[in-house]
Amino acid sequence: MRYKALSSTLFIDNRQRLATAIPAKSVAIIQSNPVFPANADAHLPYEPSSYTLWLTGIQQAHTAVVMFPDAPREEWKEMLFIEKSTPLKALWEGERLSKEDARSATGIQSVHFIEDLDSIVHQLSSHAEHLALVINEHDRSNATELILGKKEAASWKARYPLHGIVRLAPILDALRCIKHSVEIDTLSEACAITKEGFMRTLDMVKKGVYEYEVEAAITETFIRNGCGGHAYQPIIAGGKNACVLHYVTNHEQLKDGDLLLMDFGADYAYYSADLSRTIPVNGKFSDRQKELYNACLHVQKECIDIARPGITLQAYQLESKRIMMHALRQVGLVKASDDKEALKESHQYFPHGIGHYLGLDTHDVGSRFAELKPGMVLTVEPGIYVREEGIGIRIENDIVVTMDKPNDLMADIPREVEEIESLMAK
């Protein structure tokens, strides 16, 4: 692997947390993602299941975790199933994880090959009353047919029709929301590498450079620092392109006098950073650009400060809309004096939410109706988009909720107008 292996303490602690949350007499079965085909005889790059990563750190396909916390036999309480290596697989793709290596990496002592999964679950089933199964239940996913885990869950239900079914995703998601100290350290490293990518852009952005050249410089920085690449498709949007919220073609030439909105983040050890910065192509903000930028920055600072325990993510989003409404009034974009009408009017300039959970997934799991708690990691990303002026601005930092003031993991990444202009002038 490119990065330093995470401590097995993380995975042991995560499984212990899950063991205490699973209903009594339940067998939990968590399986890796399938390998998806591409064109001809190719396959898409493998994307591990975030659930199996969180429980074991294992990245390879054909992996499963089975947990039966109140099993009558000690070796049944947690088991790992991995793919067996063969000479042909070793020749073409390299050795698979051995049982010994799997024990060392995960802390699970009872390790089996994946072909034994069905027979061992059958043994456990006569001592259990429920099967705890996981599918992707993220409420922002628009998948209808290809739902990860759906096929496997249907198969287990068909084989054991008299067992009760426990939805494991809400249990796992609530646990994954509160980050372990090892996870915070890993996210901090992803943010530090992302900062390095951003600092490189300040040295190269100028009139005539193509958006994809900026993307290439960031990508090189990530790979050189042991990342898997980008945590998501990077947005490198000059001028009016910044008013397309998920602009990812990144193919146009940067123009003098325009702003460049960049939204990117490193994928380090499968943990995602998520940064947005907006800079002037020629190194100097115009008066109007500076006015709008500082309004957006003021909103971000205020929204970071109010991200405290007790407020729900939904309430936090609504409050951010009110803060932005007042800022948009001050820069002359919102005219309505009535707050209700002003909120409607401001939506055209700030049409997205203030942020989302962050972790193994860029849009990580978690309920928008749950109260914020210490250990949760969020993005804070207000934006102002003025299509008629060809200006799009977004400023985004990643924060950790604490009992007091949030811990800003990107506090040292330049975002003040004077700081950005000074660095670009060098």
C-alpha positions as CSV (number, residue, x, y, z in Angstrom):
1,M,0.0,0.0,0.0
2,R,1.1,3.6,-0.6
3,Y,0.3,4.8,2.9
4,K,1.3,3.8,6.4
5,A,-1.0,1.0,7.6
6,L,-3.5,2.2,10.2
7,S,-3.2,0.7,13.6
8,S,-5.3,-2.5,14.2
9,T,-6.4,-0.7,17.4
10,L,-8.8,1.3,15.3
11,F,-10.5,-1.8,13.9
12,I,-10.6,-3.6,17.2
13,D,-12.3,-0.6,18.9
14,N,-14.7,-0.2,16.0
15,R,-15.8,-3.9,16.2
16,Q,-16.2,-3.6,20.0
17,R,-18.5,-0.6,19.5
18,L,-20.5,-2.6,17.0
19,A,-20.7,-5.7,19.2
20,T,-22.4,-3.7,22.0
21,A,-24.9,-2.1,19.6
22,I,-26.1,-5.3,17.8
23,P,-29.4,-6.7,19.2
24,A,-29.1,-9.9,21.2
25,K,-29.0,-13.3,19.4
26,S,-28.0,-11.6,16.1
27,V,-25.5,-12.7,13.5
28,A,-24.1,-9.7,11.7
29,I,-22.8,-10.3,8.1
30,I,-20.9,-7.5,6.4
31,Q,-19.6,-8.3,2.9
32,S,-17.2,-6.4,0.6
33,N,-18.3,-4.7,-2.5
34,P,-18.4,-6.7,-5.8
35,V,-16.0,-6.2,-8.6
36,F,-17.8,-4.3,-11.4
37,P,-17.2,-5.0,-15.1
38,A,-16.2,-2.4,-17.6
39,N,-16.0,-2.7,-21.4
40,A,-14.6,-5.8,-23.2
41,D,-12.8,-8.0,-20.6
42,A,-11.8,-5.1,-18.3
43,H,-13.1,-4.2,-14.8
44,L,-13.6,-0.9,-13.1
45,P,-11.0,0.1,-10.5
46,Y,-12.0,-1.7,-7.3
47,E,-13.8,0.4,-4.6
48,P,-13.8,-1.3,-1.2
49,S,-16.9,-1.2,1.0
50,S,-16.6,1.5,3.6
51,Y,-18.2,-0.8,6.1
52,T,-15.6,-3.5,5.7
53,L,-12.8,-0.9,5.7
54,W,-14.1,0.6,9.0
55,L,-14.3,-2.8,10.6
56,T,-11.0,-4.4,9.3
57,G,-9.0,-2.0,7.0
58,I,-8.9,-4.7,4.4
59,Q,-9.2,-3.4,0.8
60,Q,-9.5,-6.5,-1.3
61,A,-12.6,-8.0,-2.8
62,H,-14.2,-11.2,-1.7
63,T,-14.0,-10.3,2.0
64,A,-16.6,-10.7,4.7
65,V,-16.9,-10.0,8.5
66,V,-19.3,-12.1,10.6
67,M,-20.0,-11.1,14.2
68,F,-22.1,-13.0,16.7
69,P,-21.3,-11.2,20.0
70,D,-23.3,-13.6,22.3
71,A,-22.2,-16.8,20.4
72,P,-21.9,-20.0,22.6
73,R,-18.3,-20.5,21.2
74,E,-15.6,-17.8,21.5
75,E,-14.3,-18.4,18.0
76,W,-17.7,-17.5,16.6
77,K,-17.9,-14.1,18.1
78,E,-16.0,-12.4,15.3
79,M,-14.7,-14.0,12.1
80,L,-13.0,-12.8,9.0
81,F,-13.4,-14.4,5.6
82,I,-10.8,-13.6,2.9
83,E,-10.0,-14.8,-0.7
84,K,-7.6,-17.7,-1.0
85,S,-4.6,-17.0,-3.1
86,T,-3.8,-19.3,-6.0
87,P,-0.7,-19.6,-8.2
88,L,-2.6,-18.1,-11.2
89,K,-3.9,-15.1,-9.2
90,A,-0.5,-14.6,-7.7
91,L,1.0,-14.6,-11.2
92,W,-1.4,-12.1,-12.7
93,E,-2.5,-9.9,-9.8
94,G,-0.1,-10.6,-6.9
95,E,-0.5,-12.6,-3.7
96,R,-3.7,-12.2,-1.7
97,L,-3.7,-11.5,2.0
98,S,-2.6,-14.5,4.0
99,K,-4.5,-15.6,7.1
100,E,-1.5,-14.6,9.3
101,D,-1.3,-11.2,7.7
102,A,-5.1,-10.8,8.1
103,R,-4.9,-11.5,11.8
104,S,-2.1,-9.0,12.3
105,A,-3.8,-6.2,10.3
106,T,-7.3,-6.6,11.8
107,G,-6.9,-8.2,15.2
108,I,-9.4,-10.9,14.3
109,Q,-8.0,-14.3,15.3
110,S,-10.7,-16.5,13.6
111,V,-9.8,-16.2,9.9
112,H,-11.4,-18.4,7.2
113,F,-11.4,-18.5,3.4
114,I,-14.5,-16.9,1.7
115,E,-15.7,-20.3,0.3
116,D,-16.5,-21.4,3.9
117,L,-18.8,-18.4,4.6
118,D,-22.1,-20.1,3.8
119,S,-21.4,-23.3,5.8
120,I,-20.2,-21.4,8.8
121,V,-23.1,-19.0,8.8
122,H,-25.4,-22.1,8.6
123,Q,-23.8,-23.4,11.8
124,L,-24.4,-20.1,13.5
125,S,-27.9,-19.7,12.3
126,S,-29.4,-22.4,14.6
127,H,-28.1,-20.5,17.7
128,A,-29.4,-17.1,16.5
129,E,-32.7,-15.4,16.1
130,H,-31.8,-12.6,13.8
131,L,-29.5,-11.8,10.8
132,A,-28.1,-8.3,10.9
133,L,-27.5,-7.3,7.2
134,V,-26.2,-4.1,5.6
135,I,-27.1,-2.4,2.4
136,N,-26.4,1.2,1.2
137,E,-29.2,3.3,2.9
138,H,-27.6,6.7,2.3
139,D,-30.6,9.0,1.9
140,R,-28.8,11.0,-0.9
141,S,-28.1,7.9,-3.0
142,N,-30.3,7.8,-6.1
143,A,-29.5,4.2,-6.9
144,T,-32.7,2.1,-7.4
145,E,-31.5,-1.2,-8.9
146,L,-27.7,-1.4,-8.2
147,I,-27.9,-0.9,-4.4
148,L,-24.8,-2.1,-2.7
149,G,-25.5,-5.1,-0.5
150,K,-29.1,-5.6,-1.8
151,K,-28.4,-8.8,-3.7
152,E,-26.5,-10.4,-0.8
153,A,-29.2,-9.4,1.7
154,A,-31.9,-10.9,-0.4
155,S,-29.9,-14.1,-0.7
156,W,-29.5,-14.4,3.1
157,K,-33.2,-13.6,3.7
158,A,-34.2,-16.3,1.2
159,R,-32.0,-18.9,2.9
160,Y,-33.2,-18.2,6.4
161,P,-36.8,-17.0,6.1
162,L,-37.7,-17.7,9.7
163,H,-35.0,-15.4,11.1
164,G,-35.7,-11.8,11.9
165,I,-33.8,-9.2,9.9
166,V,-32.0,-6.3,11.6
167,R,-31.1,-3.3,9.5
168,L,-27.4,-2.9,10.2
169,A,-26.8,0.3,8.2
170,P,-28.4,2.7,10.8
171,I,-26.4,1.1,13.6
172,L,-23.1,1.3,11.7
173,D,-23.8,4.8,10.4
174,A,-24.4,6.2,13.9
175,L,-21.1,4.6,15.0
176,R,-19.1,5.8,12.0
177,C,-20.3,9.4,12.6
178,I,-18.2,9.6,15.8
179,K,-14.6,9.4,14.7
180,H,-11.9,7.5,16.5
181,S,-8.6,9.4,17.3
182,V,-6.8,7.4,14.6
183,E,-9.4,8.5,12.1
184,I,-9.0,12.2,13.1
185,D,-5.2,11.8,12.6
186,T,-5.7,10.2,9.2
187,L,-8.1,12.9,8.1
188,S,-5.6,15.5,9.3
189,E,-3.0,13.9,7.1
190,A,-5.4,14.0,4.1
191,C,-6.0,17.7,4.8
192,A,-2.3,18.4,5.1
193,I,-1.6,16.8,1.7
194,T,-4.6,18.7,0.2
195,K,-3.0,22.0,1.5
196,E,0.2,21.1,-0.4
197,G,-1.9,20.7,-3.5
198,F,-3.5,24.0,-3.0
199,M,-0.2,25.8,-2.3
200,R,1.1,24.4,-5.6
201,T,-1.8,26.0,-7.5
202,L,-0.9,29.5,-6.1
203,D,2.5,29.1,-7.9
204,M,1.1,28.2,-11.3
205,V,-2.3,29.8,-11.8
206,K,-2.2,32.6,-14.4
207,K,-3.8,33.7,-17.6
208,G,-3.6,31.1,-20.3
209,V,-3.2,28.0,-18.1
210,Y,-5.8,25.4,-18.7
211,E,-8.0,24.1,-15.9
212,Y,-6.8,20.5,-16.6
213,E,-3.2,21.7,-16.0
214,V,-4.1,22.8,-12.6
215,E,-5.9,19.5,-11.9
216,A,-2.8,17.6,-13.1
217,A,-0.5,19.5,-10.7
218,I,-2.8,18.7,-7.8
219,T,-3.1,15.0,-8.9
220,E,0.7,14.7,-9.0
221,T,1.0,16.2,-5.5
222,F,-1.5,13.6,-4.2
223,I,0.2,10.6,-5.8
224,R,3.7,11.8,-4.7
225,N,2.4,11.9,-1.1
226,G,1.1,8.3,-1.0
227,C,-2.6,9.0,-1.8
228,G,-4.9,6.9,-3.8
229,G,-5.7,10.0,-5.8
230,H,-8.6,12.4,-5.5
231,A,-11.3,11.7,-3.0
232,Y,-13.9,12.8,-5.6
233,Q,-13.8,14.3,-9.1
234,P,-12.0,17.6,-8.7
235,I,-13.7,20.8,-9.7
236,I,-11.3,23.3,-11.4
237,A,-13.7,26.1,-12.6
238,G,-12.6,29.4,-14.1
239,G,-14.9,32.3,-14.5
240,K,-18.5,31.5,-15.3
241,N,-17.8,27.7,-15.0
242,A,-17.7,28.2,-11.2
243,C,-21.5,28.8,-11.3
244,V,-22.0,25.1,-12.3
245,L,-21.8,23.5,-8.9
246,H,-20.4,20.2,-10.0
247,Y,-18.4,21.4,-13.0
248,V,-15.9,18.6,-13.7
249,T,-14.9,18.8,-17.3
250,N,-12.0,21.1,-16.4
251,H,-11.1,21.8,-20.0
252,E,-11.1,25.6,-20.5
253,Q,-8.3,28.2,-20.5
254,L,-8.1,30.6,-17.6
255,K,-8.8,34.2,-18.4
256,D,-7.3,37.4,-17.0
257,G,-9.7,39.1,-14.5
258,D,-11.6,35.9,-13.7
259,L,-11.8,34.0,-10.5
260,L,-10.8,30.3,-10.3
261,L,-12.9,28.1,-8.0
262,M,-11.2,24.9,-7.0
263,D,-12.9,22.1,-5.0
264,F,-10.7,19.0,-4.4
265,G,-9.4,16.7,-1.7
266,A,-6.9,14.0,-1.1
267,D,-7.9,10.4,-0.6
268,Y,-5.4,9.2,2.0
269,A,-5.8,5.7,3.4
270,Y,-9.4,5.8,2.0
271,Y,-10.2,8.9,4.2
272,S,-11.4,12.0,2.3
273,A,-10.4,15.6,2.6
274,D,-12.7,18.2,1.0
275,L,-11.4,21.7,0.3
276,S,-12.7,24.6,-1.7
277,R,-10.8,27.8,-2.4
278,T,-11.4,30.6,-4.8
279,I,-8.5,32.7,-6.1
280,P,-8.0,35.4,-8.8
281,V,-6.4,34.2,-12.0
282,N,-4.2,37.3,-12.3
283,G,-3.3,37.3,-8.6
284,K,-5.4,40.3,-7.6
285,F,-9.1,40.5,-6.6
286,S,-11.2,43.3,-8.2
287,D,-13.2,45.4,-5.8
288,R,-16.4,43.6,-6.6
289,Q,-14.7,40.2,-6.3
290,K,-13.2,41.1,-3.0
291,E,-16.6,42.3,-1.7
292,L,-18.3,39.1,-2.6
293,Y,-15.4,36.9,-1.4
294,N,-15.2,38.6,2.0
295,A,-19.0,38.2,2.4
296,C,-18.6,34.5,1.7
297,L,-15.7,34.2,4.1
298,H,-17.6,36.0,6.8
299,V,-20.4,33.5,6.5
300,Q,-18.0,30.6,6.7
301,K,-16.3,31.8,9.8
302,E,-19.7,32.4,11.5
303,C,-20.9,29.0,10.5
304,I,-17.8,27.3,11.7
305,D,-18.2,28.9,15.1
306,I,-21.8,27.7,15.6
307,A,-21.1,24.1,14.8
308,R,-21.4,23.0,18.4
309,P,-22.9,19.9,20.1
310,G,-26.7,19.9,20.5
311,I,-27.7,21.5,17.1
312,T,-29.0,19.1,14.5
313,L,-27.4,19.2,11.0
314,Q,-30.8,20.2,9.6
315,A,-31.1,23.1,12.0
316,Y,-27.4,24.0,11.3
317,Q,-28.3,24.2,7.5
318,L,-31.2,26.5,8.1
319,E,-29.2,28.8,10.3
320,S,-26.5,29.0,7.7
321,K,-29.1,30.1,5.2
322,R,-30.1,33.0,7.5
323,I,-26.5,34.0,7.9
324,M,-26.0,34.0,4.2
325,M,-29.2,35.9,3.6
326,H,-27.9,38.8,5.7
327,A,-24.5,38.8,3.9
328,L,-26.2,38.8,0.5
329,R,-28.2,41.9,1.6
330,Q,-25.1,43.7,2.5
331,V,-23.5,43.2,-1.0
332,G,-26.7,44.2,-2.7
333,L,-27.8,40.9,-4.2
334,V,-30.9,40.3,-2.0
335,K,-33.4,43.2,-2.1
336,A,-36.4,41.9,-0.1
337,S,-36.9,43.4,3.3
338,D,-39.1,40.6,4.5
339,D,-36.9,37.8,5.8
340,K,-39.1,35.0,4.4
341,E,-39.0,36.5,0.9
342,A,-35.3,37.3,1.3
343,L,-34.5,33.7,2.1
344,K,-36.3,32.7,-1.1
345,E,-34.4,35.3,-3.1
346,S,-31.0,34.3,-1.6
347,H,-31.5,30.7,-2.8
348,Q,-30.5,31.6,-6.3
349,Y,-27.1,32.8,-5.0
350,F,-26.6,30.1,-2.4
351,P,-28.4,27.0,-3.8
352,H,-26.7,24.2,-1.8
353,G,-26.3,23.2,1.8
354,I,-23.6,24.5,4.2
355,G,-21.9,21.1,4.4
356,H,-22.0,17.3,5.0
357,Y,-20.4,14.6,7.1
358,L,-16.9,13.6,6.1
359,G,-14.9,10.4,6.6
360,L,-14.3,7.2,4.6
361,D,-16.8,8.7,2.1
362,T,-16.7,12.3,1.0
363,H,-20.5,12.5,1.6
364,D,-20.2,10.3,4.7
365,V,-22.9,8.5,6.5
366,G,-25.0,10.1,9.2
367,S,-28.5,11.5,9.9
368,R,-29.3,15.1,9.1
369,F,-31.8,15.0,12.0
370,A,-29.2,13.8,14.6
371,E,-27.7,16.3,17.0
372,L,-24.0,17.2,16.4
373,K,-21.7,15.4,18.9
374,P,-18.0,15.6,19.7
375,G,-16.0,13.6,17.2
376,M,-18.2,14.3,14.2
377,V,-16.4,15.7,11.2
378,L,-18.2,18.1,8.9
379,T,-17.5,20.3,5.9
380,V,-18.4,24.0,6.1
381,E,-18.7,25.3,2.5
382,P,-20.8,28.5,1.9
383,G,-20.9,29.7,-1.7
384,I,-22.0,32.8,-3.6
385,Y,-22.8,32.3,-7.3
386,V,-23.7,35.4,-9.4
387,R,-24.3,34.1,-12.9
388,E,-25.0,37.5,-14.4
389,E,-21.5,38.6,-13.3
390,G,-19.7,35.4,-14.2
391,I,-18.6,35.0,-10.6
392,G,-18.7,31.8,-8.5
393,I,-17.1,31.6,-5.0
394,R,-16.9,28.8,-2.5
395,I,-14.8,28.5,0.6
396,E,-14.7,25.1,2.3
397,N,-12.9,23.8,5.4
398,D,-13.2,20.5,7.3
399,I,-13.9,20.7,11.0
400,V,-14.2,18.3,14.0
401,V,-17.0,19.0,16.4
402,T,-15.7,19.2,20.0
403,M,-17.3,20.1,23.4
404,D,-16.1,23.7,22.8
405,K,-14.9,25.5,19.6
406,P,-14.7,23.3,16.5
407,N,-11.3,22.0,15.5
408,D,-10.6,23.3,12.0
409,L,-8.4,20.8,10.2
410,M,-7.8,23.3,7.4
411,A,-7.2,26.4,9.5
412,D,-3.7,26.8,8.1
413,I,-4.7,26.7,4.5
414,P,-4.7,30.3,3.2
415,R,-8.2,31.9,2.7
416,E,-7.8,35.6,3.5
417,V,-7.7,38.0,0.5
418,E,-4.5,39.6,1.5
419,E,-2.8,36.3,2.2
420,I,-3.8,34.8,-1.2
421,E,-2.7,37.9,-3.1
422,S,0.6,38.0,-1.3
423,L,1.4,34.4,-2.0
424,M,0.4,34.7,-5.7
425,A,2.7,37.8,-6.0
426,K,5.8,35.9,-5.1
